């Protein structure tokens, strides 16, 4: 029998209607039938969450002490310098396993009360984040929130609630797979005058071969196994389709480039899913993933377009990770 991780025996969790099983099931059925699967569909199960964490640890510049983490540490220092005795409430939007938010909490200087609220679409990842944030830097864990940021923005203030001090909203790792302005809209729903937003983006570094080099972070066996988890759950056998990974022609609003992953059925498939039947014709690709790459100037433009004041913009040594800090006027 597996051991239970240390921590409180239970936590109260707020679950938004945007992640109701019926909504998620219908979204998967329609996405497979229409040729574009929603990004969140790859994070919902415990298996998917576990495989994603393995990929992040192995390939993400944001987990590299010698690269992406330097940009986060610089922004963390800038956040700490602006806090006072009133305290801080760190709200991690799309926090995944909470690793970046924990690093922020542990970097903050002594001062007023510290609270943390993790928010994510994946309950398995949110449970890991809750363990990571509880007590980090002396933080008091508030009720975690399970929701789809693109569908729950107007309800976020009520779900998150009030806590002492300046709000620091983190929006880490969301812009690559989500339309940037939808992600920012979720943050804007929570920001008040004087609050701060820390947002990260995967960047397209310099060099003619930049996109080819970046593709290797996706075109690998661990990533394919992660993507196959959804296909396995949908009843697609390995010999019935293949997954291809490469550049995406339409990078999306504000992005410089993007990597895509497609499921290509080799036979006609008739899937019996929870929400009904989906027909997948042989040879018709279905986009499983879109991961956009921005430039520092593009990230700055997103901040300015949202009506926020840019305080800092840090770029990792490799040029592949950018972290911006903005102030709500």
C-alpha positions, 0 to 999 in steps of 0.5 A, spaced: 500 500 500 502 506 498 504 511 503 500 517 504 504 524 503 505 528 510 500 534 511 493 535 513 489 529 513 484 533 508 483 540 505 477 544 503 477 545 495 472 550 491 470 547 485 467 551 479 462 549 474 467 549 469 470 543 471 464 539 472 465 532 469 459 533 464 462 539 461 469 536 461 466 530 457 463 534 452 469 538 451 473 532 449 468 529 445 467 535 441 474 537 441 476 530 438 470 530 433 472 538 431 480 537 430 482 541 436 483 538 443 483 543 449 489 544 452 486 542 459 484 535 457 492 533 458 492 535 466 486 532 469 487 525 471 493 523 476 496 519 470 497 525 466 499 530 472 504 525 474 507 524 467 507 532 466 511 533 472 516 528 469 516 532 463 517 539 466 523 536 471 526 533 465 525 539 459 523 545 462 528 551 462 523 554 468 526 548 472 533 549 471 537 552 476 542 555 471 537 558 466 530 559 467 530 560 475 534 565 475 529 570 471 524 567 477 529 569 482 530 576 480 522 577 479 521 574 486 526 579 489 523 585 486 516 583 489 519 582 496 522 589 495 515 592 494 512 589 500 510 592 507 508 590 514 501 589 511 503 582 508 502 579 502 497 574 499 500 570 493 494 567 488 497 562 483 493 562 477 494 555 473 499 554 479 500 546 477 504 543 482 506 550 485 513 549 485 514 556 482 509 559 487 513 555 493 520 558 491 516 565 491 514 564 498 520 562 501 524 568 498 520 573 501 523 577 506 520 577 514 514 582 514 506 582 515 502 575 514 503 571 508 497 567 505 497 563 499 491 560 494 493 555 489 488 555 483 488 550 477 484 546 473 487 539 475 485 537 482 491 532 482 496 537 481 492 542 486 493 537 491 501 537 490 501 544 490 497 545 496 502 540 500 508 545 497 505 551 499 502 550 506 507 553 511 512 555 505 515 561 507 510 561 513 504 562 509 497 560 511 494 556 506 487 558 504 482 554 500 485 551 493 480 553 487 479 548 481 477 551 475 478 553 468 481 560 468 478 562 461 471 560 463 471 562 471 474 569 471 468 573 473 467 568 479 474 568 481 474 574 486 468 570 490 472 563 490 479 566 492 476 571 497 479 576 501 486 576 505 491 581 508 496 585 504 498 586 497 495 581 492 501 578 488 498 574 482 502 569 479 500 567 472 506 562 470 506 557 464 499 559 462 500 563 456 504 558 452 498 553 452 492 558 453 490 565 449 494 570 452 489 575 453 484 570 456 489 568 461 490 576 463 483 577 463 483 572 469 488 575 473 485 582 472 479 580 475 483 579 481 487 585 481 486 591 485 490 598 485 497 597 488 497 589 487 502 586 482 502 580 477 508 576 475 507 572 468 511 568 465 512 566 457 516 561 453 520 565 449 523 564 442 531 565 442 535 568 437 538 564 432 535 561 425 535 554 428 531 556 434 525 553 433 528 547 431 532 546 438 525 548 442 522 542 438 526 537 441 523 539 448 516 536 445 518 531 440 521 526 445 518 520 448 516 522 455 512 528 452 508 523 447 507 518 453 503 524 456 499 526 450 498 518 449 494 518 456 488 522 453 488 517 447 488 511 451 483 514 456 479 515 449 479 508 447 485 509 441 490 503 441 497 505 439 497 501 432 490 505 430 494 512 430 500 516 431 503 522 434 507 528 430 510 534 433 512 540 429 512 547 428 504 550 428 503 555 422 498 559 426 502 561 433 496 565 436 495 572 438 501 575 440 506 569 439 512 569 435 512 562 433 508 555 436 510 548 437 504 543 435 502 536 436 497 532 432 494 525 433 493 522 426 489 516 425 491 511 420 484 507 420 477 510 421 475 510 428 468 510 432 469 512 439 464 511 444 466 516 449 462 518 456 459 524 452 457 520 446 460 518 440 466 521 436 468 519 429 475 520 427 476 519 419 483 516 417 488 521 415 485 527 418 489 530 424 487 532 430 491 537 434 492 535 441 497 541 443 499 548 442 505 551 445 506 558 443 513 562 444 513 569 445 518 575 444 520 579 450 517 585 446 511 581 445 510 579 453 511 587 454 506 588 449 501 584 453 502 587 459 501 594 457 495 592 453 492 590 459 493 597 462 498 595 467 505 598 469 511 594 467 516 594 473 521 588 471 522 584 465 527 578 466 530 573 461 533 567 462 540 566 460 538 561 454 533 566 452 527 561 452 524 563 459 521 570 460 518 573 467 515 580 467 512 583 473 507 588 473 503 593 477 496 595 477 495 602 477 
